[in-house]
Amino acid sequence: MFGVSVKQVEDRLVIRWQFSKIEIPFAQITSVTLDDTYGGCEPSAIRIGPVNGTTERILIRTTQQSYILFTNSLNLYPAIKTLLAHSAS
């Protein structure tokens, strides 16, 4: 699998890309937005996914770190928002 994948495992958001696995507790996520800049608006953010040739950039801000997901999947952003909504209830 070459693309970025996201799923929920217990109370964490798990992001996988190639051999990387990042787990973010839902309680630490402060916002999830689309980023319309080419390389991402936050220079210190951890970049996940292939930067070149992607159409979507999803910015996940947490209390400690920011992450930018580079993907071509139009469904990834709504899926993350849905996971966050379900974890809050």
MODELLER restraints for C-alpha pairs under 7 A, 6 or more apart:
rsr = mdl.restraints
at = mdl.atoms
rsr.add(forms.Gaussian(group=physical.xy_distance, feature=features.Distance(at['CA:1:A'], at['CA:18:A']), mean=6.99, stdev=0.5))
rsr.add(forms.Gaussian(group=physical.xy_distance, feature=features.Distance(at['CA:2:A'], at['CA:17:A']), mean=6.94, stdev=0.5))
rsr.add(forms.Gaussian(group=physical.xy_distance, feature=features.Distance(at['CA:2:A'], at['CA:18:A']), mean=6.26, stdev=0.5))
rsr.add(forms.Gaussian(group=physical.xy_distance, feature=features.Distance(at['CA:3:A'], at['CA:17:A']), mean=6.33, stdev=0.5))
rsr.add(forms.Gaussian(group=physical.xy_distance, feature=features.Distance(at['CA:3:A'], at['CA:49:A']), mean=6.85, stdev=0.5))
rsr.add(forms.Gaussian(group=physical.xy_distance, feature=features.Distance(at['CA:3:A'], at['CA:71:A']), mean=6.68, stdev=0.5))
rsr.add(forms.Gaussian(group=physical.xy_distance, feature=features.Distance(at['CA:4:A'], at['CA:16:A']), mean=5.82, stdev=0.5))
rsr.add(forms.Gaussian(group=physical.xy_distance, feature=features.Distance(at['CA:4:A'], at['CA:17:A']), mean=4.80, stdev=0.5))
rsr.add(forms.Gaussian(group=physical.xy_distance, feature=features.Distance(at['CA:4:A'], at['CA:49:A']), mean=5.97, stdev=0.5))
rsr.add(forms.Gaussian(group=physical.xy_distance, feature=features.Distance(at['CA:4:A'], at['CA:71:A']), mean=6.46, stdev=0.5))
rsr.add(forms.Gaussian(group=physical.xy_distance, feature=features.Distance(at['CA:5:A'], at['CA:15:A']), mean=5.79, stdev=0.5))
rsr.add(forms.Gaussian(group=physical.xy_distance, feature=features.Distance(at['CA:5:A'], at['CA:16:A']), mean=5.23, stdev=0.5))
rsr.add(forms.Gaussian(group=physical.xy_distance, feature=features.Distance(at['CA:5:A'], at['CA:17:A']), mean=6.53, stdev=0.5))
rsr.add(forms.Gaussian(group=physical.xy_distance, feature=features.Distance(at['CA:6:A'], at['CA:13:A']), mean=6.92, stdev=0.5))
rsr.add(forms.Gaussian(group=physical.xy_distance, feature=features.Distance(at['CA:6:A'], at['CA:14:A']), mean=5.62, stdev=0.5))
rsr.add(forms.Gaussian(group=physical.xy_distance, feature=features.Distance(at['CA:6:A'], at['CA:15:A']), mean=4.62, stdev=0.5))
rsr.add(forms.Gaussian(group=physical.xy_distance, feature=features.Distance(at['CA:6:A'], at['CA:16:A']), mean=6.41, stdev=0.5))
rsr.add(forms.Gaussian(group=physical.xy_distance, feature=features.Distance(at['CA:7:A'], at['CA:13:A']), mean=5.98, stdev=0.5))
rsr.add(forms.Gaussian(group=physical.xy_distance, feature=features.Distance(at['CA:7:A'], at['CA:14:A']), mean=5.36, stdev=0.5))
rsr.add(forms.Gaussian(group=physical.xy_distance, feature=features.Distance(at['CA:7:A'], at['CA:15:A']), mean=6.80, stdev=0.5))
rsr.add(forms.Gaussian(group=physical.xy_distance, feature=features.Distance(at['CA:8:A'], at['CA:14:A']), mean=5.97, stdev=0.5))
rsr.add(forms.Gaussian(group=physical.xy_distance, feature=features.Distance(at['CA:8:A'], at['CA:83:A']), mean=6.92, stdev=0.5))
rsr.add(forms.Gaussian(group=physical.xy_distance, feature=features.Distance(at['CA:11:A'], at['CA:25:A']), mean=5.97, stdev=0.5))
rsr.add(forms.Gaussian(group=physical.xy_distance, feature=features.Distance(at['CA:11:A'], at['CA:26:A']), mean=6.00, stdev=0.5))
rsr.add(forms.Gaussian(group=physical.xy_distance, feature=features.Distance(at['CA:12:A'], at['CA:23:A']), mean=6.09, stdev=0.5))
rsr.add(forms.Gaussian(group=physical.xy_distance, feature=features.Distance(at['CA:12:A'], at['CA:24:A']), mean=5.31, stdev=0.5))
rsr.add(forms.Gaussian(group=physical.xy_distance, feature=features.Distance(at['CA:12:A'], at['CA:25:A']), mean=4.16, stdev=0.5))
rsr.add(forms.Gaussian(group=physical.xy_distance, feature=features.Distance(at['CA:12:A'], at['CA:26:A']), mean=5.34, stdev=0.5))
rsr.add(forms.Gaussian(group=physical.xy_distance, feature=features.Distance(at['CA:13:A'], at['CA:23:A']), mean=5.67, stdev=0.5))
rsr.add(forms.Gaussian(group=physical.xy_distance, feature=features.Distance(at['CA:13:A'], at['CA:24:A']), mean=5.10, stdev=0.5))
rsr.add(forms.Gaussian(group=physical.xy_distance, feature=features.Distance(at['CA:13:A'], at['CA:25:A']), mean=6.16, stdev=0.5))
rsr.add(forms.Gaussian(group=physical.xy_distance, feature=features.Distance(at['CA:13:A'], at['CA:26:A']), mean=6.36, stdev=0.5))
rsr.add(forms.Gaussian(group=physical.xy_distance, feature=features.Distance(at['CA:14:A'], at['CA:21:A']), mean=6.86, stdev=0.5))
rsr.add(forms.Gaussian(group=physical.xy_distance, feature=features.Distance(at['CA:14:A'], at['CA:22:A']), mean=5.69, stdev=0.5))
rsr.add(forms.Gaussian(group=physical.xy_distance, feature=features.Distance(at['CA:14:A'], at['CA:23:A']), mean=4.53, stdev=0.5))
rsr.add(forms.Gaussian(group=physical.xy_distance, feature=features.Distance(at['CA:14:A'], at['CA:24:A']), mean=6.44, stdev=0.5))
rsr.add(forms.Gaussian(group=physical.xy_distance, feature=features.Distance(at['CA:15:A'], at['CA:21:A']), mean=5.73, stdev=0.5))
rsr.add(forms.Gaussian(group=physical.xy_distance, feature=features.Distance(at['CA:15:A'], at['CA:22:A']), mean=5.11, stdev=0.5))
rsr.add(forms.Gaussian(group=physical.xy_distance, feature=features.Distance(at['CA:15:A'], at['CA:23:A']), mean=6.41, stdev=0.5))
rsr.add(forms.Gaussian(group=physical.xy_distance, feature=features.Distance(at['CA:16:A'], at['CA:22:A']), mean=6.51, stdev=0.5))
rsr.add(forms.Gaussian(group=physical.xy_distance, feature=features.Distance(at['CA:17:A'], at['CA:49:A']), mean=6.38, stdev=0.5))
rsr.add(forms.Gaussian(group=physical.xy_distance, feature=features.Distance(at['CA:26:A'], at['CA:84:A']), mean=6.93, stdev=0.5))
rsr.add(forms.Gaussian(group=physical.xy_distance, feature=features.Distance(at['CA:28:A'], at['CA:62:A']), mean=5.17, stdev=0.5))
rsr.add(forms.Gaussian(group=physical.xy_distance, feature=features.Distance(at['CA:28:A'], at['CA:63:A']), mean=5.42, stdev=0.5))
rsr.add(forms.Gaussian(group=physical.xy_distance, feature=features.Distance(at['CA:29:A'], at['CA:61:A']), mean=5.94, stdev=0.5))
rsr.add(forms.Gaussian(group=physical.xy_distance, feature=features.Distance(at['CA:29:A'], at['CA:62:A']), mean=4.21, stdev=0.5))
rsr.add(forms.Gaussian(group=physical.xy_distance, feature=features.Distance(at['CA:29:A'], at['CA:63:A']), mean=6.58, stdev=0.5))
rsr.add(forms.Gaussian(group=physical.xy_distance, feature=features.Distance(at['CA:30:A'], at['CA:61:A']), mean=5.59, stdev=0.5))
rsr.add(forms.Gaussian(group=physical.xy_distance, feature=features.Distance(at['CA:30:A'], at['CA:62:A']), mean=5.10, stdev=0.5))
rsr.add(forms.Gaussian(group=physical.xy_distance, feature=features.Distance(at['CA:30:A'], at['CA:63:A']), mean=6.56, stdev=0.5))
rsr.add(forms.Gaussian(group=physical.xy_distance, feature=features.Distance(at['CA:31:A'], at['CA:60:A']), mean=5.98, stdev=0.5))
rsr.add(forms.Gaussian(group=physical.xy_distance, feature=features.Distance(at['CA:31:A'], at['CA:61:A']), mean=5.26, stdev=0.5))
rsr.add(forms.Gaussian(group=physical.xy_distance, feature=features.Distance(at['CA:32:A'], at['CA:59:A']), mean=5.67, stdev=0.5))
rsr.add(forms.Gaussian(group=physical.xy_distance, feature=features.Distance(at['CA:32:A'], at['CA:60:A']), mean=4.59, stdev=0.5))
rsr.add(forms.Gaussian(group=physical.xy_distance, feature=features.Distance(at['CA:32:A'], at['CA:61:A']), mean=6.36, stdev=0.5))
rsr.add(forms.Gaussian(group=physical.xy_distance, feature=features.Distance(at['CA:33:A'], at['CA:58:A']), mean=5.88, stdev=0.5))
rsr.add(forms.Gaussian(group=physical.xy_distance, feature=features.Distance(at['CA:33:A'], at['CA:59:A']), mean=5.26, stdev=0.5))
rsr.add(forms.Gaussian(group=physical.xy_distance, feature=features.Distance(at['CA:33:A'], at['CA:60:A']), mean=6.70, stdev=0.5))
rsr.add(forms.Gaussian(group=physical.xy_distance, feature=features.Distance(at['CA:34:A'], at['CA:57:A']), mean=5.82, stdev=0.5))
rsr.add(forms.Gaussian(group=physical.xy_distance, feature=features.Distance(at['CA:34:A'], at['CA:58:A']), mean=4.63, stdev=0.5))
rsr.add(forms.Gaussian(group=physical.xy_distance, feature=features.Distance(at['CA:34:A'], at['CA:59:A']), mean=5.86, stdev=0.5))
rsr.add(forms.Gaussian(group=physical.xy_distance, feature=features.Distance(at['CA:35:A'], at['CA:57:A']), mean=5.23, stdev=0.5))
rsr.add(forms.Gaussian(group=physical.xy_distance, feature=features.Distance(at['CA:35:A'], at['CA:58:A']), mean=5.77, stdev=0.5))
rsr.add(forms.Gaussian(group=physical.xy_distance, feature=features.Distance(at['CA:35:A'], at['CA:59:A']), mean=6.00, stdev=0.5))
rsr.add(forms.Gaussian(group=physical.xy_distance, feature=features.Distance(at['CA:36:A'], at['CA:57:A']), mean=6.79, stdev=0.5))
rsr.add(forms.Gaussian(group=physical.xy_distance, feature=features.Distance(at['CA:40:A'], at['CA:68:A']), mean=6.80, stdev=0.5))
rsr.add(forms.Gaussian(group=physical.xy_distance, feature=features.Distance(at['CA:45:A'], at['CA:65:A']), mean=6.78, stdev=0.5))
rsr.add(forms.Gaussian(group=physical.xy_distance, feature=features.Distance(at['CA:45:A'], at['CA:66:A']), mean=4.70, stdev=0.5))
rsr.add(forms.Gaussian(group=physical.xy_distance, feature=features.Distance(at['CA:45:A'], at['CA:67:A']), mean=5.07, stdev=0.5))
rsr.add(forms.Gaussian(group=physical.xy_distance, feature=features.Distance(at['CA:45:A'], at['CA:68:A']), mean=6.40, stdev=0.5))
rsr.add(forms.Gaussian(group=physical.xy_distance, feature=features.Distance(at['CA:46:A'], at['CA:66:A']), mean=6.32, stdev=0.5))
rsr.add(forms.Gaussian(group=physical.xy_distance, feature=features.Distance(at['CA:46:A'], at['CA:67:A']), mean=4.69, stdev=0.5))
rsr.add(forms.Gaussian(group=physical.xy_distance, feature=features.Distance(at['CA:46:A'], at['CA:68:A']), mean=6.15, stdev=0.5))
rsr.add(forms.Gaussian(group=physical.xy_distance, feature=features.Distance(at['CA:47:A'], at['CA:67:A']), mean=5.94, stdev=0.5))
rsr.add(forms.Gaussian(group=physical.xy_distance, feature=features.Distance(at['CA:47:A'], at['CA:68:A']), mean=4.90, stdev=0.5))
rsr.add(forms.Gaussian(group=physical.xy_distance, feature=features.Distance(at['CA:47:A'], at['CA:69:A']), mean=6.19, stdev=0.5))
rsr.add(forms.Gaussian(group=physical.xy_distance, feature=features.Distance(at['CA:48:A'], at['CA:68:A']), mean=6.05, stdev=0.5))
rsr.add(forms.Gaussian(group=physical.xy_distance, feature=features.Distance(at['CA:48:A'], at['CA:69:A']), mean=4.88, stdev=0.5))
rsr.add(forms.Gaussian(group=physical.xy_distance, feature=features.Distance(at['CA:48:A'], at['CA:70:A']), mean=6.07, stdev=0.5))
rsr.add(forms.Gaussian(group=physical.xy_distance, feature=features.Distance(at['CA:49:A'], at['CA:69:A']), mean=5.95, stdev=0.5))
rsr.add(forms.Gaussian(group=physical.xy_distance, feature=features.Distance(at['CA:49:A'], at['CA:70:A']), mean=4.81, stdev=0.5))
rsr.add(forms.Gaussian(group=physical.xy_distance, feature=features.Distance(at['CA:49:A'], at['CA:71:A']), mean=6.44, stdev=0.5))
rsr.add(forms.Gaussian(group=physical.xy_distance, feature=features.Distance(at['CA:50:A'], at['CA:70:A']), mean=5.96, stdev=0.5))
rsr.add(forms.Gaussian(group=physical.xy_distance, feature=features.Distance(at['CA:51:A'], at['CA:70:A']), mean=5.82, stdev=0.5))
rsr.add(forms.Gaussian(group=physical.xy_distance, feature=features.Distance(at['CA:54:A'], at['CA:70:A']), mean=6.11, stdev=0.5))
rsr.add(forms.Gaussian(group=physical.xy_distance, feature=features.Distance(at['CA:54:A'], at['CA:71:A']), mean=5.23, stdev=0.5))
rsr.add(forms.Gaussian(group=physical.xy_distance, feature=features.Distance(at['CA:54:A'], at['CA:72:A']), mean=5.03, stdev=0.5))
rsr.add(forms.Gaussian(group=physical.xy_distance, feature=features.Distance(at['CA:55:A'], at['CA:71:A']), mean=6.40, stdev=0.5))
rsr.add(forms.Gaussian(group=physical.xy_distance, feature=features.Distance(at['CA:55:A'], at['CA:72:A']), mean=5.16, stdev=0.5))
rsr.add(forms.Gaussian(group=physical.xy_distance, feature=features.Distance(at['CA:56:A'], at['CA:70:A']), mean=5.94, stdev=0.5))
rsr.add(forms.Gaussian(group=physical.xy_distance, feature=features.Distance(at['CA:56:A'], at['CA:71:A']), mean=5.23, stdev=0.5))
rsr.add(forms.Gaussian(group=physical.xy_distance, feature=features.Distance(at['CA:56:A'], at['CA:72:A']), mean=5.61, stdev=0.5))
rsr.add(forms.Gaussian(group=physical.xy_distance, feature=features.Distance(at['CA:57:A'], at['CA:68:A']), mean=6.33, stdev=0.5))
rsr.add(forms.Gaussian(group=physical.xy_distance, feature=features.Distance(at['CA:57:A'], at['CA:69:A']), mean=5.51, stdev=0.5))
rsr.add(forms.Gaussian(group=physical.xy_distance, feature=features.Distance(at['CA:57:A'], at['CA:70:A']), mean=4.84, stdev=0.5))
rsr.add(forms.Gaussian(group=physical.xy_distance, feature=features.Distance(at['CA:57:A'], at['CA:71:A']), mean=6.47, stdev=0.5))
rsr.add(forms.Gaussian(group=physical.xy_distance, feature=features.Distance(at['CA:58:A'], at['CA:68:A']), mean=5.44, stdev=0.5))
rsr.add(forms.Gaussian(group=physical.xy_distance, feature=features.Distance(at['CA:58:A'], at['CA:69:A']), mean=5.00, stdev=0.5))
rsr.add(forms.Gaussian(group=physical.xy_distance, feature=features.Distance(at['CA:58:A'], at['CA:70:A']), mean=6.76, stdev=0.5))
rsr.add(forms.Gaussian(group=physical.xy_distance, feature=features.Distance(at['CA:58:A'], at['CA:77:A']), mean=6.63, stdev=0.5))
rsr.add(forms.Gaussian(group=physical.xy_distance, feature=features.Distance(at['CA:59:A'], at['CA:67:A']), mean=5.77, stdev=0.5))
rsr.add(forms.Gaussian(group=physical.xy_distance, feature=features.Distance(at['CA:59:A'], at['CA:68:A']), mean=4.57, stdev=0.5))
rsr.add(forms.Gaussian(group=physical.xy_distance, feature=features.Distance(at['CA:59:A'], at['CA:69:A']), mean=6.55, stdev=0.5))
rsr.add(forms.Gaussian(group=physical.xy_distance, feature=features.Distance(at['CA:60:A'], at['CA:66:A']), mean=5.66, stdev=0.5))
rsr.add(forms.Gaussian(group=physical.xy_distance, feature=features.Distance(at['CA:60:A'], at['CA:67:A']), mean=5.09, stdev=0.5))
rsr.add(forms.Gaussian(group=physical.xy_distance, feature=features.Distance(at['CA:60:A'], at['CA:68:A']), mean=6.32, stdev=0.5))
rsr.add(forms.Gaussian(group=physical.xy_distance, feature=features.Distance(at['CA:61:A'], at['CA:67:A']), mean=6.45, stdev=0.5))
